[in-house]
Amino acid sequence: MTPPNADERLDTIAEGIYRFDTHYVRPRHTSCTIVVDSGRAAIFDTGVPGNVDALVAAVESLGIAADAVDWVVVSHAHLDHMAGVGPLMQRLPSARVAAHPSAAPHVIDPAKLEKGSRSVFGDEFVDRYYAGVEPVAAERVVETGDGDTLTLGTRELELIYAPGHAWHQQALWDARTATVLAGDAFGVSYPELVGPDGPFVILPTAPPQLAPDAMHETLDRIVGLEPARVQPAHFATIENAATVAGELHRIMDEWLDIALQASSVEDLLERLYAACSADLERRGRGDEAATMRDRYRIDIEVNAQGLWHWRRRREERAAEKGK
């Protein structure tokens, strides 16, 4: 159980592993994770600048001083996951950032990420949720690769390369508890749509780096670890990884077909909503379609943009080959 003095935004996921609700957009939308061992801590993802004070307080509520945080791991360089890394590192004097080599430059200089986010979400959204993004000194950033390990007390945390949603994404494997911290590598599932038949999941297909084949491979690799649980950033813990992965494989193939059939990105968006509603109907949960449309709205809108971008790139490559 979570210690009685712990922050109310903390949930225990496994022994020494705590999910922190960043309250990005709304409660129970986005999480980061705190791993504690032998009086030391690592933080997987950071959320956004506005949640940094609460995150530091949550770490301290677990009995860990700010100078006892050794690692901040960036799953991938999307601002909902790492916009808070700069302000957070100012509060953690001993910590280093572990990031994929392609993500590390964005940690050091996040200006390009912020510009890209404005093109996807618009200025109002970025100013509301991402204000306060700051760089991290290069000497505090460690580039990490597949199979690298981070020592935390007596625990070894293994980095797993997990492309598909982004080429620079990495997950974290804790063999002691058989837990995968997945970032966006294992779908999106919100607590409001976890039912007796398990979670309702969708894929994160945001632009611009969607790579369906790599996403399929990443899902299989995570299942191959035989995890007791997978913790996605968004949001509900998954304890039946093989079943959920099978559903995500099916959804990926279905959504690619939908993207190829759509006449516009707006048409694609409505087709995605219809596909998700049909999934709920097949599971006898059709009355939850309105909840799905509300809870998954931002995700599905961004997913439509990513799938449309994938289609356009596919068409451009085909045209180049035809020349």
N, C-alpha and C positions, 0 to 999 in steps of 0.2 A: 504494500500500500504506500501511497505518497505520504511522506512525513507530515505530521499535523501542522507544522509551521510553514509548510511550503506554499508558494504562491498559488492562488486559486486557478490560475491559468495553466498549471502543470497537471499532467496525467502520467502515471507510471505505465510504461510500455513493457519493460522487462527489468530484470535485476540491474540496477544502476543506470537505467535508460529512461529519460523523461521527455515527453512531448510537451512543448510550449506553444500555446496558441498566440500567434502574433497579432490577432485581431485585424489583420490586413483585409480591407473591404468590409468584412463582418466577422463576428466570432465564428470559429470552427470552419474557416475557409482555408487558412494557410498556417502551417506549423514549422517550427524548427525543433531540433532535438538536442538535449544536453545529456552527455555520457559522463558518469562519475565513477572514479575508481581510486582508492587509496588517497583520498583527499585532493585529487586532481580532477580536472574536467576538460572535456572537449565539447565544442558546440558545432553542430552540423546545420549549415545555413543560418542566416541571421535575421530574415525578415527585412523590414524597411526601417528608415531612421526613426520613425515615430514610435516604434516598439522597443528601442534599445534600452531605455531606462527600465522598463518592466522586465526585459530579459535579464539584465544584470541583477535586478532585485530577485528574480526567480533563482538564478544561480546561487546567490547569497543565501536564499531561503533553504537551500540544500546543504548549507554548511561549507560552501566553497567560496573562498575569498577571490576577489577579482584577479589578484596576482597569482592565483593557483590554476587559472585557465591556461592550458598549454597550447591548444589548437583551436582554430576556427576553420572548419572545412566548408568550402564553397562547392555545392553540388554542380552548379553551372551558372553561367553569367547571364541570368535573367533577373531583372530588378526586384521582382516580388520575392526572390530568394536571397539576394545579396546586396540590395541597396543599402542595408544597414551596416555593411562590413566596415566601412571607414569610420563612422562614429563609434561603433562597438570597439574597434581596435584601440581607439583613444582611451578607452576605459579599462583595457586589459593589458597591463604593461609587459607581461611575460609571454603573451600569446604570439604564435605565428599563424599565417594563413596558408592552408593547403589548397591548391587549385590546379586544375589541369593546365598544361602549358598554353593551351589556346584561350583559357579563361583568365589566366594570371594577368595579361596586359590590361584587361578590363577592370580588374581589381585595383591595379596601380593607377589607371586613368579611365574612369567610368564615363567620360564625356560622350563617347560614341554610343554607348548603351543607352544613355539618357536620350540622345537624339533619335535613336531607333525606336525607343518606347513612345516617344511623342508621335511618331508616324503611325504607330499601331493604335495607341490608346487616346491620343489627343492631348493638347496642352493642359486642359483643365484637370484631367485624371492624373497626369504626371505631377502637376503642381500640388495636387491634394495629397497624393500617397507617397511620392518619392522625393519630396523636398528635403534637402539636407544630405544628399549623396555626396560623399567625400572620397578622395583617393587614399590609398594605403601606401606607405613607404615601401619601395621595391625590396629593401633588405629584410623586410618582415614577411615577404611572400615566398613560399616554397612551391616549386612546380612538382606535381606528383603524377605518377603514371600507374597503369594497371598492375596490381599486385603489390604495390608499395604498402608498407605498414606504418602506422603511427602508434608509438608506445604511450600508453596512458596508465600510469601506475603499474599494475600487474597484468593489464589487458592489452592485447594487440588488436588494433583495428585495421582491417585490410581495405584498401581502395580498389573498387571494381569499375573498370571503364564501362560506361553504360550509354553509348550513343543511340540516336534514333529521334529523340525529341530535340536534342542539340548535340553537335559533334563533340563538344567539350564537356559532356556530362560525366560525373563519377558518382557512384553509390558507395556506401560504407557497409562492410560486413563485420559483425561482431560474432565470432564463432562461439564465444562463451555462452551467449544466450540464443544463438541461431537467429539473429535479427538482422534484417537488411534495412538500412536507411536509404530510401530510394530517390529522394528528390522527385523529379518528374519522370522517372524511368519505369514506373509501374502503375500508370493510370491515375485517375482522379475519382475519389469517392467521398461524398459528404455524409455526415451522420444522419441527416434528415431522410436519406433514402437507403439506409441499411435496414433490411427487413428480415423476417424469419428465414427467407431463402438466401440471405447473404447480402453483400453490398451491391448497389447499382453503380457500375463503373463506366467511365468513358475514357477516351485517350486524350492526352495533351498534344495537339498537332499544330501548335503555334508556329508562325513564320519566324525566321526564314530557312531553318535548317532541317525540316522534317525529312527523315530518311526511313521509309517504311521497312526495307529489308533489315536495316540495322536495328530498328525497333523490335522486330520479330526476334532477332538474335539475342538482344538484351533481355527480353522477357524469358526466353528459354534458358539463358545463362543464370538468371536469378532463380528460376525454379530449380535448376540443377544443383543449386546450393542446398536444397531441401530446407528452406527456412521455416522456423516455427511461426514467424510473423514478418510481414513487410510493412514498413511505415512510409507511406507516401507523404509528400509535403502537403498535399490536398486530399484528404485529411484523415479519414478513418483508417484505423489499423486493419490490415488484411491478414487473416490467419489461415485461409485456404488458398495459398498462392497458386497452386497448379490449376485449380478450377477458375480462378479469376484470370490467370494468364490465358487460358483457353478462350474465355470470353473476349479478352482484349485482342487476341489474334483474329477472331472472327470479325470484331468491330473494325479493325484496321482494314481488312480486305473489303468489307462492305462499304466503308467510308471512301475508299479510293474509287470504287465503282460509282458511288454517288457523285464524287467530285468530277468524274469524267462525263457524267450525264447532265450535270447542271448547266444552265444557260448563263448564269451570272453568279457572283458571290452572294447576292441576296437570295437567289433561288437555292443555292447550295445551303445557306443557313437554314432556310425553311425545311429543306430535305433532311438535314441533320436532326432538327427538332422532331420531324415526323418519324425518323428511324429510332430515335430514343424513346418516343412515345410507343412505338410498336414493340420495342424491347420490353417495356413495362407491361404492355398488354399481354404479351406472350407469357409473362411471369405471373399473370393474374393480379397485377398491380396497376391497372390502367387508370384508376382513380388518383394516382400520384403524379399524373402527367403535368398538372399545373405546378406542383411543388418542384418537379424536375426543371421545368422551364424557368422558374424563379431562381432556384439554387444554382443551376448550372449555366445561367444566361451568359455571364462574362466569358466563361470557359468555351462555350459553344460558339459564341461570336468570334473569339480569337481563333478557334479551331477552323472555322470556315475560311478565315483569311489565310491560315497556313496551308490548308488543302488546296485552295485556289492558287496560291503561290506555287505549290508543288506541281499542279497541273500546268501552269504557264511555263515553268522551267522544263517540264517534260515535252511540251509542244515546241519550245525553242530548240531543245536538243534534237528532236526529230527533224525540225526544219534544217538545222545545220548539217545533219547527216544526209539529207536529201539534195543538198547543193552539189 
